[in-house]
Amino acid sequence: MEEDMDNGELIRDLAEENQTRKILEILNECADIEEAKKKVKELLNK
């Protein structure tokens, strides 16, 4: 049971890290903050 919890925590941590990477990539691609906000909102609404 504890191993399942550890695996779940690992999956959650990896998902959060990947989401952060996607947001950073969006920020680097955008011309301004408004475009970045729009794209991040779209990402979160998927």
C-alpha positions as a Markdown table, in Angstrom:
| # | Residue | x | y | z |
|---|---|---|---|---|
| 1 | Met | 0.0 | 0.0 | 0.0 |
| 2 | Glu | 2.8 | 2.4 | 0.9 |
| 3 | Glu | 4.5 | 1.7 | -2.5 |
| 4 | Asp | 1.3 | 2.7 | -4.3 |
| 5 | Met | 1.3 | 6.0 | -2.4 |
| 6 | Asp | 4.9 | 6.6 | -3.2 |
| 7 | Asn | 4.2 | 5.9 | -6.9 |
| 8 | Gly | 1.2 | 8.3 | -6.8 |
| 9 | Glu | 3.3 | 11.0 | -5.3 |
| 10 | Leu | 6.0 | 10.5 | -7.9 |
| 11 | Ile | 3.4 | 10.7 | -10.7 |
| 12 | Arg | 2.0 | 13.9 | -9.2 |
| 13 | Asp | 5.4 | 15.4 | -8.9 |
| 14 | Leu | 6.3 | 14.6 | -12.5 |
| 15 | Ala | 3.0 | 16.0 | -13.7 |
| 16 | Glu | 3.6 | 19.2 | -11.9 |
| 17 | Glu | 7.1 | 19.5 | -13.3 |
| 18 | Asn | 5.9 | 18.9 | -16.8 |
| 19 | Gln | 3.2 | 21.5 | -16.4 |
| 20 | Thr | 5.8 | 24.0 | -15.2 |
| 21 | Arg | 8.0 | 23.2 | -18.2 |
| 22 | Lys | 5.1 | 23.8 | -20.5 |
| 23 | Ile | 4.4 | 27.2 | -18.9 |
| 24 | Leu | 8.0 | 28.2 | -19.1 |
| 25 | Glu | 8.0 | 27.2 | -22.8 |
| 26 | Ile | 4.9 | 29.3 | -23.4 |
| 27 | Leu | 6.5 | 32.3 | -21.7 |
| 28 | Asn | 9.6 | 32.1 | -23.8 |
| 29 | Glu | 7.5 | 31.9 | -27.0 |
| 30 | Cys | 5.1 | 34.8 | -26.4 |
| 31 | Ala | 5.7 | 38.3 | -27.5 |
| 32 | Asp | 4.0 | 39.9 | -24.5 |
| 33 | Ile | 2.4 | 39.0 | -21.1 |
| 34 | Glu | -1.2 | 39.1 | -22.4 |
| 35 | Glu | -0.4 | 36.5 | -25.0 |
| 36 | Ala | 1.3 | 34.4 | -22.4 |
| 37 | Lys | -1.7 | 34.7 | -20.0 |
| 38 | Lys | -4.0 | 33.6 | -22.8 |
| 39 | Lys | -2.0 | 30.5 | -23.7 |
| 40 | Val | -1.5 | 29.5 | -20.1 |
| 41 | Lys | -5.2 | 29.7 | -19.5 |
| 42 | Glu | -5.8 | 27.6 | -22.6 |
| 43 | Leu | -3.4 | 25.0 | -21.2 |
| 44 | Leu | -5.1 | 24.9 | -17.9 |
| 45 | Asn | -8.5 | 24.5 | -19.4 |
| 46 | Lys | -7.5 | 21.4 | -21.4 |
